[in-house]
Amino acid sequence: MDWIEKLNKSIRYIEDNLDKEISYEKLAGFADCSVYNYQRMFSYLADKPLAEYIRNRRLTVAAFDLLNGRDRIIDIGLKYGYESQDAFSRAFKNFHGVSPSRVRNETVQLRSCPKLSFQITIKGEHHMNYQIEQWPAFRVMGISYRVKTEKAFEVIPGIWEAAWKNGVMDSFMTNYPDYRPAGFLGIAEGGRWGNAEEMRYILAVTNWVDGEECTPISPPEGMEEISYPAATWAVFEANGELPEAVQRVYKQFYTEWLPNSGYALADLPVIECYLQENRQEVWIAVENK
């Protein structure tokens, strides 16, 4: 199945389950990636977070239910996942600008969030510098954090900020071996069929590469060692001011590069490499379709 069709299948799943529980794990399964990577991919393709899109679609169809049906307001709220009429009314007013009761009793203006449909559009606004590397097995040493998947985009910047303040980054610099993937690493790790509610985010440096003339570096006290297998990696240059430079790479990767590359996402973490002087790399594991 074509990658774009897989994404559209995930959208159809959302539409079919607006009045039911929507499994993020199933959505990620349609696209053959982790929950975290699906959320990241969705946000760059749709220009809005996945949770916001689902909420807005539910509130859109809830307005039609109010206009065309006779169900009580509380029953419509419960239908679309709200635990009380007050919670539903607050969310409805935040989106539409009017309360559900006014929709029933007056002629009012409402908002609509249309159903998404993904298509390939080649813009070519920025060229991409990348290389495909058959990289051997390697190990990293670092500190991992359990993060609620739905809060990852909010929490991860705070992890980096705290690491600079509490001495974690100083420890990396003291023990820095300068092996590739190089620099300070931010690794987003979540199993394809694992726990969809949580992911692991790792601050690390590479401490051993198989087949390279390098000496393994033992993790200092308080750090763990994590191994990754030999794989095919698409390595993208993401130089420039943060976070825009890295965000631009992700957006182009998901909207332009991946649909036309002949590759699919592999079930391995995404690695962001932070070097010096606004130089960054993004490592994304891929496999032949």
CORRA-V395802 format. One record per run of one state. SS is the DSSP state (alpha for helix, beta for strand, coil for the rest). FROM is the first residue (numbers start at 1). LEN is the number of residues. If there is no record, write none. Layout:
SS_FROM_LEN ; SS_FROM_LEN
This chain:
coil_1_2 ; alpha_3_14 ; coil_17_7 ; alpha_24_7 ; coil_31_4 ; alpha_35_12 ; coil_47_3 ; alpha_50_19 ; coil_69_4 ; alpha_73_7 ; coil_80_5 ; alpha_85_12 ; coil_97_3 ; alpha_100_6 ; coil_106_24 ; beta_130_6 ; coil_136_2 ; beta_138_11 ; alpha_149_17 ; coil_166_2 ; alpha_168_7 ; coil_175_9 ; beta_184_6 ; coil_190_8 ; beta_198_12 ; coil_210_14 ; beta_224_5 ; coil_229_2 ; beta_231_7 ; coil_238_6 ; alpha_244_18 ; coil_262_1 ; beta_263_12 ; coil_275_5 ; beta_280_9 ; coil_289_1
